[in-house]
Amino acid sequence: MVRKATIRRIARERMEILFEKAIKIHEKEPELAMRYVQIARRIGMKARVRIPRKYRRLVCRGCKQFVYPGCTLRVRVKPGGQPHITYTCLRCGHITRIPIKKTD
């Protein structure tokens, strides 16, 4: 019987491969890139593994679709009282705000 740790490691590797393929192909075939991300999410749910941190923001929290800056995601830096980065999904309009920490 295969151990849970081995299953999770394999799942994490496969998710990373699928996200890399989605990033490479998103301009030519956006539907295929979305399909890769759907498969990666399903693998993660089945094996109970989180999406790797560097790919987590490439999935819209509103519509669960693949978003890529400049194509399907608008990125803005908002200065002011509480500076933050704003990600806007161009499919569903969901807005994600990420605070910028000041370095002193």
N, C-alpha and C positions, 0 to 999 in steps of 0.2 A: 504494500500500500504506500502511496506517495504522501509525504508529509505536507502539512499545511504551509510551512515555510517555503518549501520548494514550489508549490502551486502559486503562492503569492509572488515569488521572485520571477517565475516564468510569466505570470500575468503582467507584472510591472514592465518587464522587458518588451512584451508584445504591445502594450499600450504605448510605450515610447516609440517603437518602430512605426506604429500606425499614425501617431501624431507627426513624426518626421515626414512620413509620406504625404500626409495631408498638407503640411506646410509647403512641400515641394510642388504639389500638383494643384493647389487651390486656384491659381490664376487661369490655368488651361481648362480644368474640369472641376468647377466648384461643387457639383453634386457628388462626385466621387470623394472629394475631400470631406464633405459632410458625412458621407457613408462611413469613411474610415473612423471619424470621430464617434459616430454612433456605435460602431463595433467596439472601439476602445472603451467607451463608457459601459457597454454591456459586459465586457470582460472584467472591468473593475468591479461592477456590482456583483457579478457571479462569484468572483474570488474574494470579495470584500477588501478591495485595495483602493486607496485614494488615487486620484489622478496626480501624477508627479507635479510638483510645485511650479516648474517652469512652463508647464502646459495648461495649468488650471485656468489661467485667465484667457485662454483661447477658446473657451466654451462659454457662451452666453448663459447667464443664470435665469434669464427670462424664457427664452425659446429653446434652450439646450442645443443650439446649433453652433457649428464652427465659425468663429469670427477671426478676422485677420486685420491688423491695423492698415488703414489705407484702402482696403477693399470693402469690408463689411463691418468695420469698426472705426469710429471716430475717436481720436485721442486728443484731449485738450488739457492744458495746464492752467489751473485757476489760482491766481495769486490772491492776496487779501488777508482778512483776519485769520482764516484757517486755510492755508494753501493746500491744494489737493489736485490730483489727476482725475479727470473725468473720462470714463469709457462709455460710449454710446453705441449700442447695437443698431445698425442701420436696417435690420430686418424687423425687429419688434419694438425698437425704441427704448429698451431697458437701459437704465443709467446706473453705472457703478462708480462710486467715488472712493478713491484711495488717498488717505491723508499723507502728506509729505512731512517727514520728521525734520525739524530744524537741527542743524549741527552747529554747535557753538565751540 
